[in-house]
Amino acid sequence: MVTHNLREALMLSDRIIVLEQRPAHVLGMFDVRVPRQHRNPLVMSDLLRSFQQKFPGVA
């Protein structure tokens, strides 16, 4: 699945592959280790914070 929506990616994915802009190359990977059924608003907030720490400036 390809998306530009970080919240959607965090809610639906087990791993997010972050691409750099043109020319596209892999910037890094972010593993979402929380089972989907446990991704409530508090968990999503923590995941967003962790993602932003690993990939500052990527939205």
CNS distance restraints for C-alpha pairs under 8 A (distance, minus, plus):
assign (resid   3 and name CA) (resid   8 and name CA) 7.53 0.50 0.50
assign (resid   3 and name CA) (resid   9 and name CA) 6.77 0.50 0.50
assign (resid   5 and name CA) (resid   9 and name CA) 6.31 0.50 0.50
assign (resid   6 and name CA) (resid  10 and name CA) 6.12 0.50 0.50
assign (resid   6 and name CA) (resid  59 and name CA) 6.60 0.50 0.50
assign (resid   7 and name CA) (resid  11 and name CA) 6.09 0.50 0.50
assign (resid   7 and name CA) (resid  44 and name CA) 7.80 0.50 0.50
assign (resid   7 and name CA) (resid  48 and name CA) 7.64 0.50 0.50
assign (resid   8 and name CA) (resid  12 and name CA) 6.12 0.50 0.50
assign (resid   9 and name CA) (resid  13 and name CA) 5.47 0.50 0.50
assign (resid   9 and name CA) (resid  16 and name CA) 6.92 0.50 0.50
assign (resid  10 and name CA) (resid  14 and name CA) 7.79 0.50 0.50
assign (resid  10 and name CA) (resid  16 and name CA) 7.68 0.50 0.50
assign (resid  10 and name CA) (resid  32 and name CA) 7.03 0.50 0.50
assign (resid  10 and name CA) (resid  44 and name CA) 7.35 0.50 0.50
assign (resid  10 and name CA) (resid  47 and name CA) 7.29 0.50 0.50
assign (resid  10 and name CA) (resid  48 and name CA) 7.79 0.50 0.50
assign (resid  11 and name CA) (resid  36 and name CA) 6.75 0.50 0.50
assign (resid  11 and name CA) (resid  39 and name CA) 6.81 0.50 0.50
assign (resid  11 and name CA) (resid  44 and name CA) 7.57 0.50 0.50
assign (resid  12 and name CA) (resid  36 and name CA) 7.04 0.50 0.50
assign (resid  13 and name CA) (resid  32 and name CA) 6.92 0.50 0.50
assign (resid  14 and name CA) (resid  31 and name CA) 6.00 0.50 0.50
assign (resid  14 and name CA) (resid  32 and name CA) 4.86 0.50 0.50
assign (resid  14 and name CA) (resid  33 and name CA) 6.66 0.50 0.50
assign (resid  15 and name CA) (resid  29 and name CA) 6.89 0.50 0.50
assign (resid  15 and name CA) (resid  30 and name CA) 5.66 0.50 0.50
assign (resid  15 and name CA) (resid  31 and name CA) 4.37 0.50 0.50
assign (resid  15 and name CA) (resid  32 and name CA) 5.62 0.50 0.50
assign (resid  16 and name CA) (resid  29 and name CA) 5.60 0.50 0.50
assign (resid  16 and name CA) (resid  30 and name CA) 5.02 0.50 0.50
assign (resid  16 and name CA) (resid  31 and name CA) 6.32 0.50 0.50
assign (resid  16 and name CA) (resid  32 and name CA) 7.64 0.50 0.50
assign (resid  17 and name CA) (resid  26 and name CA) 6.95 0.50 0.50
assign (resid  17 and name CA) (resid  27 and name CA) 7.72 0.50 0.50
assign (resid  17 and name CA) (resid  28 and name CA) 6.07 0.50 0.50
assign (resid  17 and name CA) (resid  29 and name CA) 4.53 0.50 0.50
assign (resid  17 and name CA) (resid  30 and name CA) 6.48 0.50 0.50
assign (resid  18 and name CA) (resid  26 and name CA) 5.98 0.50 0.50
assign (resid  18 and name CA) (resid  27 and name CA) 5.45 0.50 0.50
assign (resid  18 and name CA) (resid  28 and name CA) 5.38 0.50 0.50
assign (resid  18 and name CA) (resid  29 and name CA) 5.93 0.50 0.50
assign (resid  18 and name CA) (resid  30 and name CA) 7.71 0.50 0.50
assign (resid  19 and name CA) (resid  24 and name CA) 6.03 0.50 0.50
assign (resid  19 and name CA) (resid  25 and name CA) 5.48 0.50 0.50
assign (resid  19 and name CA) (resid  26 and name CA) 4.57 0.50 0.50
assign (resid  19 and name CA) (resid  27 and name CA) 5.17 0.50 0.50
assign (resid  19 and name CA) (resid  28 and name CA) 7.23 0.50 0.50
assign (resid  20 and name CA) (resid  24 and name CA) 5.20 0.50 0.50
assign (resid  20 and name CA) (resid  25 and name CA) 5.42 0.50 0.50
assign (resid  20 and name CA) (resid  26 and name CA) 6.15 0.50 0.50
assign (resid  20 and name CA) (resid  27 and name CA) 5.50 0.50 0.50
assign (resid  21 and name CA) (resid  25 and name CA) 7.49 0.50 0.50
assign (resid  30 and name CA) (resid  51 and name CA) 7.08 0.50 0.50
assign (resid  32 and name CA) (resid  47 and name CA) 7.73 0.50 0.50
assign (resid  34 and name CA) (resid  38 and name CA) 6.57 0.50 0.50
assign (resid  34 and name CA) (resid  39 and name CA) 6.74 0.50 0.50
assign (resid  35 and name CA) (resid  39 and name CA) 6.86 0.50 0.50
assign (resid  38 and name CA) (resid  43 and name CA) 7.58 0.50 0.50
assign (resid  39 and name CA) (resid  43 and name CA) 5.39 0.50 0.50
assign (resid  39 and name CA) (resid  44 and name CA) 5.90 0.50 0.50
assign (resid  40 and name CA) (resid  44 and name CA) 6.05 0.50 0.50
assign (resid  41 and name CA) (resid  45 and name CA) 6.14 0.50 0.50
assign (resid  42 and name CA) (resid  46 and name CA) 6.46 0.50 0.50
assign (resid  43 and name CA) (resid  47 and name CA) 6.16 0.50 0.50
assign (resid  44 and name CA) (resid  48 and name CA) 6.07 0.50 0.50
assign (resid  45 and name CA) (resid  49 and name CA) 6.24 0.50 0.50
assign (resid  46 and name CA) (resid  50 and name CA) 6.17 0.50 0.50
assign (resid  47 and name CA) (resid  51 and name CA) 6.05 0.50 0.50
assign (resid  48 and name CA) (resid  52 and name CA) 6.10 0.50 0.50
assign (resid  49 and name CA) (resid  53 and name CA) 6.19 0.50 0.50
assign (resid  50 and name CA) (resid  54 and name CA) 6.33 0.50 0.50
assign (resid  51 and name CA) (resid  55 and name CA) 5.96 0.50 0.50
assign (resid  51 and name CA) (resid  56 and name CA) 7.96 0.50 0.50
assign (resid  52 and name CA) (resid  56 and name CA) 4.99 0.50 0.50
assign (resid  52 and name CA) (resid  57 and name CA) 7.23 0.50 0.50
assign (resid  52 and name CA) (resid  58 and name CA) 7.05 0.50 0.50
assign (resid  52 and name CA) (resid  59 and name CA) 7.81 0.50 0.50
